[in-house]
Amino acid sequence: MWEENRAVQFLAMPKINAPTIDEHKTLTRNALLEAGVEAFVAYGLAGTSIGILADTAGIARTTVYEYFPNKESVLAALINDRLPPIVDQVLADLPAGSARDRIAKILERSLRFVLEYPDEATLLFRVSRELPKPERDAAWSVFDRVRQEVERLCREGVASGEFPDVDPVSLGRIIADHVVGGIDELSVRGPERAETVLRSRVAFLKTGLSATD
């Protein structure tokens, strides 16, 4: 009986295609994440099942649960793994100058991210909207550093008189909504209209941030 059980366990193990168990686990996790990108972009969260993830990754369905408890956690891992480096690019080496120009650059980079990383943009801005609100808020928190920098620049602009004398936190939220609106517009109008969307959004933002007498 012991030998039979050992045989069943051996047959149930996924094929190891790496020199060590740790490397195998890393490869398997990466394969599941790549499968998640392919499946979520194609089918959305609701249309993706554990079976689809397993089949796309080329592993047994039971193996998926050794790495992720559900498909939502696969999506969360993808966002947490892939989005922070993009946020770094959005905030890196902002040009010297007015707060308005720096916020405009953040807006432009955020919109270009949609064009340069379409899969990651789809995961964050379309697929994650299918999550319950607490999980959706957690996914979107990956952009908290962008929001915080915009709010800081808003405080700077209001304090210097460059911006209208309004609550900087509320102003930051308006700008965030403007960014999300631009992302939605890009998804509808397509890459061929990208430059037009970028120019109009940046121009509108700069006009709105001008101080009034």
PEUR-V95827 format. One line per field, one symbol per residue. ss: DSSP state (~ for helix, > for strand, _ for the rest). psi: psi as a letter, one per 40 degrees, with the letter a starting at -180 (. if undefined). A space follows every 50 residues. Layout:
BEGIN
ss->???
psi->???
END
This chain:
BEGIN
ss->_~~~~~~~~~~~________~~~~~~~~~~~~~~~~~~~~~~~______~ ~~~~~~~___~~~~______~~~~~~~~~~~~~~~~~~~~~_______~~ ~~~~~~~~~~~~~~~~_~~~~~~~~_~~~~__~~~~~~~~~~~~~~~~~~ ~~~~~~~~~~_______~~~~~~~~~~~~~~~~~~~~~~_~~~~~~~~~~ ~~~~~~~~_____
psi->dddddddddddehihhfididdddddddddddddddddddddeiddehid ddddddefiiddddeedhdiddddddddddddddddddddehfiiiaidd ddddddddddddddddgdddddddeddeeeiidddddddeededdddddd dddddddddeediigihdddddddddddddddddddddeiddeddddddd ddddddddehii.
END
